[in-house]
């Protein structure tokens, strides 16, 4: 087949998204994989190809070519899904999984890589090059290169099946999310602010209906559970959302992930044991900072011991308030967000809705980019000549202080049909020093879209989310490592990869930062001092409840993978009950099916690693402390010298050295374990 006009095979830096058709996907992937296989065999057969330049560098180029072909397809699967795309995505993804597993078990290539490491020239390589070789050898080991038959074949079969299951799990959650909706009458809208009414009207319009429509899109669920006076409506939305893709709820069984969960856990366990690990959790920790299950469990349980009493006190206060002031004598899970917002208003004379007029999305984005200019010395120039997958998407060149274009970034801001929920950053192009290719990132959020005559107005949580994903983006965009495998976010220990993202969140709480963008969308008025003071006072409101919820997710994920026993099956709900009994203070109904929508661990790469959000928060809170110290000394949190050091020691080095080493190089010491509790206002 002639693949020359295939846009997925174009050498251009940026994908031509409008030109990509489903018919392009499989031929492009097959062509790239065929070239990759042939090149590997030539390299292995050449006895002279046993040093970095002759073996590793060509492999990096081959891998980057596969990545650049697949990246637009994978991205479209997340932001512009369709049945036709799913079909070819699944087929191509299976080919890639089979190939990468086969490559990881290629003994000839493994021996060639070992020859590079054992060769006389290895010590003369720079740090990034040595790390790349060492990481590659560990990757071979974890891909089963040493396995004999039938274990080798079985390992490959497992990886292929897991890839299919991960995709099917995520698609089931998306389908379940989009399958449910509820038309609303005027009486059911009581308590909802104007922005929420506009959002519900927009949902109806998007589905070709009049009036108002409740759906399971994130902004809708948040608005209803937080503001709707109609308790039955809150219960209906809560029930539908928390039974998605399960055997319970209004669409029980239609998209059920129960069997997928069981199969995924069984296959991960079997795969780990084939490699000699006691469990999938042990395997996961091979390339993480934490190192051992005991250290992870100790970390989580120590936090729980400090957070749970605070959370219980917060819940007791909330129940008393709900009984006395709201007439809710039996506070249910679908009442918690509603009652919490009412108590926040009563306690601080402040509600989140008051902030939204000051957080118009275009202004927030400009402010975030301007902060990066001041702190990290880069500026962002929007381009309008870049072909994108949707009219709302923006693209920016990232320029260094001398005007050199050093990177590029896409922003996809709003929730819509065919786009999965949540927020994420992903790689479009990786820095490749051999060709001069610059890094390009996708930054995806799911804020409420603009309505006619008014921009998208963000919640403060939306603002923090944008800072978070932008932090991931900066890690990728500002790397100075030209080898893709250890460039940007690649090669960074998974429990440290959230450091730059959570670090950036801190700016969203600083007055100096908010003054850049927090202006009323109609009047231009700056965020009033009294409103900022109330917002700051309420910052740690229900911090205990929030933290124990994160601990529930993290401990459940880790124990699920650590304690799996083929004789007893996944114990999906039994183990969740045990974890909740240990760390939680709110017990959801028996029909609650949180695991069935837990895409982070069943489809998103966080398996036995969800704890990393909290682990990295220790690092990020402590790292931001350097900027607060600079502000105390010099008067500004936008300290360019501290920013340059952070850029040099954290962002620029990517995965070329251990994250702890990078942290110490920036901070001058190891991280302070109390930094996380301080960031939540829970330190003694």
LINWO-V945476 format. One record per pair of residues at least 24 apart in sequence whose C-alpha atoms are under 8 Angstrom apart, sorted by the first residue. I is the first residue (numbers start at 1). J is the second residue. If there is no record, write none. Layout:
I;J / I;J
This chain:
1;27 / 3;27 / 3;28 / 3;31 / 8;68 / 8;69 / 8;70 / 8;72 / 9;69 / 13;429 / 13;437 / 14;386 / 15;72 / 15;387 / 16;387 / 16;388 / 17;72 / 17;387 / 17;388 / 17;389 / 18;387 / 18;388 / 18;389 / 22;84 / 22;85 / 22;88 / 23;88 / 25;73 / 25;88 / 25;89 / 25;92 / 26;88 / 26;89 / 26;91 / 26;92 / 28;69 / 29;66 / 29;69 / 29;70 / 29;92 / 29;95 / 29;96 / 30;92 / 30;95 / 32;65 / 32;66 / 32;69 / 33;66 / 33;96 / 33;99 / 36;62 / 36;63 / 40;109 / 44;108 / 44;109 / 44;112 / 49;112 / 50;112 / 50;113 / 50;115 / 50;116 / 50;119 / 51;115 / 51;116 / 51;119 / 51;121 / 51;122 / 52;116 / 52;122 / 52;129 / 55;112 / 55;113 / 56;113 / 56;133 / 60;483 / 60;484 / 60;485 / 61;432 / 64;430 / 64;484 / 67;429 / 68;428 / 68;429 / 71;427 / 71;428 / 71;429 / 72;428 / 75;426 / 76;389 / 78;418 / 78;419 / 78;420 / 79;418 / 79;419 / 79;420 / 80;389 / 80;417 / 80;418 / 80;419 / 81;418 / 81;419 / 82;418 / 90;164 / 90;167 / 93;163 / 93;164 / 94;160 / 94;163 / 94;164 / 97;159 / 97;160 / 97;163 / 98;156 / 98;159 / 98;160 / 101;143 / 101;156 / 101;159 / 102;156 / 104;139 / 104;140 / 104;141 / 104;143 / 104;144 / 104;145 / 105;140 / 105;143 / 105;144 / 105;145 / 105;146 / 105;152 / 106;145 / 107;145 / 107;146 / 110;137 / 110;140 / 110;145 / 113;137 / 127;656 / 127;657 / 128;481 / 128;483 / 128;486 / 128;655 / 128;656 / 128;657 / 129;483 / 129;656 / 131;486 / 131;656 / 131;657 / 132;483 / 132;485 / 132;486 / 132;656 / 135;491 / 141;275 / 142;275 / 143;275 / 144;274 / 144;275 / 147;274 / 147;275 / 151;274 / 155;271 / 155;274 / 158;267 / 158;271 / 162;264 / 162;267 / 162;268 / 165;260 / 165;264 / 166;264 / 166;602 / 166;603 / 166;604 / 167;603 / 169;257 / 169;260 / 169;599 / 169;602 / 169;603 / 170;599 / 170;602 / 170;603 / 172;245 / 172;255 / 172;256 / 172;257 / 173;244 / 173;245 / 173;255 / 173;596 / 173;597 / 173;599 / 174;418 / 174;419 / 174;420 / 174;421 / 175;255 / 176;244 / 176;245 / 176;251 / 176;254 / 176;255 / 177;215 / 177;216 / 177;217 / 177;241 / 177;244 / 178;215 / 178;216 / 178;217 / 178;417 / 180;215 / 180;216 / 180;240 / 180;251 / 181;213 / 181;214 / 181;215 / 181;216 / 182;213 / 182;214 / 182;215 / 183;211 / 183;212 / 183;213 / 183;214 / 184;211 / 184;212 / 184;213 / 184;214 / 185;211 / 185;212 / 188;228 / 188;229 / 188;230 / 188;233 / 189;228 / 189;229 / 189;230 / 190;228 / 190;229 / 190;230 / 191;227 / 191;228 / 191;229 / 192;223 / 192;224 / 192;227 / 192;228 / 192;229 / 193;227 / 193;353 / 195;457 / 196;220 / 196;223 / 196;224 / 198;451 / 199;448 / 199;449 / 199;451 / 202;451 / 216;240 / 216;241 / 217;415 / 217;421 / 218;421 / 218;422 / 218;446 / 219;446 / 219;447 / 219;448 / 225;334 / 225;335 / 225;337 / 225;338 / 226;337 / 226;338 / 226;339 / 226;341 / 227;338 / 227;341 / 228;338 / 231;334 / 231;335 / 234;334 / 234;335 / 235;334 / 238;334 / 239;592 / 242;592 / 242;593 / 242;594 / 242;597 / 243;591 / 243;592 / 243;593 / 243;594 / 243;596 / 244;593 / 244;596 / 244;597 / 245;596 / 245;597 / 246;593 / 246;596 / 248;591 / 248;592 / 248;593 / 249;591 / 256;596 / 257;596 / 258;596 / 261;570 / 261;572 / 261;596 / 261;602 / 262;569 / 262;570 / 262;572 / 264;602 / 265;560 / 265;561 / 265;564 / 265;570 / 266;564 / 266;566 / 266;569 / 266;570 / 269;561 / 269;564 / 279;561 / 279;562 / 279;563 / 279;564 / 280;561 / 280;562 / 280;608 / 281;558 / 281;561 / 281;562 / 281;608 / 282;562 / 284;607 / 284;608 / 284;609 / 287;493 / 287;494 / 288;493 / 288;494 / 288;495 / 288;496 / 289;493 / 289;494 / 289;495 / 289;496 / 289;659 / 289;660 / 290;495 / 293;562 / 296;611 / 297;555 / 300;551 / 300;554 / 300;555 / 300;611 / 303;551 / 304;548 / 304;551 / 304;583 / 306;682 / 307;544 / 307;545 / 307;547 / 307;548 / 307;682 / 308;544 / 308;545 / 308;548 / 308;583 / 308;584 / 308;585 / 309;544 / 310;544 / 310;545 / 311;542 / 311;543 / 311;544 / 311;545 / 311;548 / 311;585 / 312;544 / 312;545 / 312;585 / 314;542 / 314;544 / 314;545 / 315;545 / 315;585 / 318;343 / 333;586 / 333;587 / 333;588 / 344;538 / 344;541 / 348;534 / 348;537 / 348;538 / 349;534 / 350;531 / 350;534 / 350;535 / 352;459 / 352;460 / 353;459 / 355;459 / 355;460 / 355;531 / 356;457 / 356;458 / 356;459 / 356;460 / 357;457 / 357;458 / 357;519 / 357;520 / 357;521 / 357;522 / 358;457 / 358;517 / 358;518 / 358;519 / 358;520 / 358;521 / 358;526 / 358;527 / 359;457 / 359;458 / 359;459 / 359;460 / 359;463 / 359;517 / 359;518 / 359;519 / 359;520 / 359;521 / 360;455 / 360;456 / 360;457 / 360;458 / 360;518 / 360;519 / 360;520 / 360;521 / 361;455 / 361;456 / 361;457 / 361;458 / 362;455 / 363;517 / 363;518 / 363;519 / 364;463 / 364;517 / 364;518 / 366;517 / 367;513 / 367;514 / 367;516 / 367;517 / 368;467 / 370;516 / 371;513 / 371;516 / 371;638 / 374;638 / 374;639 / 374;640 / 375;638 / 375;639 / 375;640 / 375;642 / 375;643 / 375;644 / 376;640 / 376;643 / 376;644 / 376;647 / 377;401 / 377;640 / 377;644 / 398;477 / 406;438 / 406;439 / 406;477 / 406;478 / 407;438 / 407;439 / 407;440 / 407;477 / 407;478 / 408;438 / 408;439 / 408;440 / 408;441 / 408;477 / 409;440 / 409;441 / 409;442 / 409;443 / 409;473 / 410;440 / 410;441 / 410;442 / 410;443 / 411;442 / 411;443 / 411;444 / 412;442 / 412;443 / 412;444 / 412;445 / 413;444 / 413;445 / 413;446 / 413;447 / 413;449 / 414;445 / 414;446 / 414;447 / 414;448 / 414;449 / 415;445 / 415;446 / 415;447 / 415;448 / 415;449 / 416;446 / 421;446 / 422;446 / 423;465 / 423;469 / 424;469 / 425;469 / 425;470 / 425;472 / 425;473 / 426;473 / 427;476 / 430;476 / 430;484 / 430;487 / 430;488 / 431;479 / 431;480 / 431;481 / 431;482 / 431;483 / 431;484 / 431;487 / 432;482 / 432;483 / 432;484 / 433;481 / 433;482 / 433;483 / 434;482 / 439;476 / 439;477 / 440;476 / 440;477 / 441;473 / 441;476 / 441;477 / 442;473 / 443;469 / 443;470 / 443;473 / 444;469 / 455;521 / 463;508 / 464;505 / 464;508 / 465;505 / 467;501 / 467;504 / 467;505 / 467;507 / 467;508 / 468;500 / 468;501 / 468;502 / 468;503 / 468;504 / 468;505 / 469;501 / 470;501 / 470;504 / 471;500 / 471;501 / 471;502 / 471;503 / 471;504 / 472;498 / 472;500 / 472;501 / 474;500 / 474;651 / 475;500 / 475;650 / 475;651 / 475;652 / 475;654 / 476;651 / 476;654 / 478;647 / 478;651 / 478;652 / 479;651 / 479;652 / 479;653 / 479;654 / 480;652 / 480;653 / 480;654 / 481;652 / 481;653 / 481;654 / 481;656 / 486;654 / 486;655 / 486;656 / 487;653 / 487;654 / 487;655 / 487;656 / 488;651 / 488;652 / 488;653 / 488;654 / 488;655 / 489;654 / 489;655 / 490;654 / 490;655 / 491;654 / 491;655 / 491;656 / 492;654 / 492;655 / 492;656 / 492;658 / 492;659 / 493;655 / 493;658 / 493;659 / 494;609 / 494;612 / 495;609 / 495;611 / 495;612 / 495;613 / 495;615 / 495;616 / 496;612 / 496;615 / 496;616 / 496;619 / 496;659 / 497;616 / 498;612 / 498;613 / 498;616 / 498;617 / 498;620 / 499;616 / 499;617 / 499;619 / 499;620 / 500;620 / 500;650 / 500;651 / 502;616 / 502;617 / 502;620 / 502;621 / 503;617 / 503;620 / 503;621 / 503;623 / 503;624 / 506;621 / 506;624 / 509;536 / 512;636 / 512;637 / 540;680 / 540;681 / 543;680 / 543;681 / 543;682 / 544;682 / 545;585 / 548;583 / 548;584 / 548;585 / 549;584 / 550;614 / 551;583 / 551;611 / 552;579 / 552;580 / 552;583 / 552;584 / 553;610 / 553;611 / 554;609 / 554;610 / 554;611 / 555;579 / 555;611 / 557;601 / 557;607 / 557;608 / 557;609 / 557;610 / 558;607 / 558;608 / 558;609 / 558;610 / 558;611 / 559;608 / 560;608 / 561;607 / 561;608 / 562;608 / 614;676 / 617;676 / 618;671 / 618;672 / 618;673 / 618;674 / 618;675 / 618;676 / 619;663 / 619;671 / 619;672 / 619;675 / 621;675 / 621;676 / 621;679 / 622;671 / 622;672 / 622;675 / 622;676 / 623;663 / 623;666 / 623;667 / 626;667
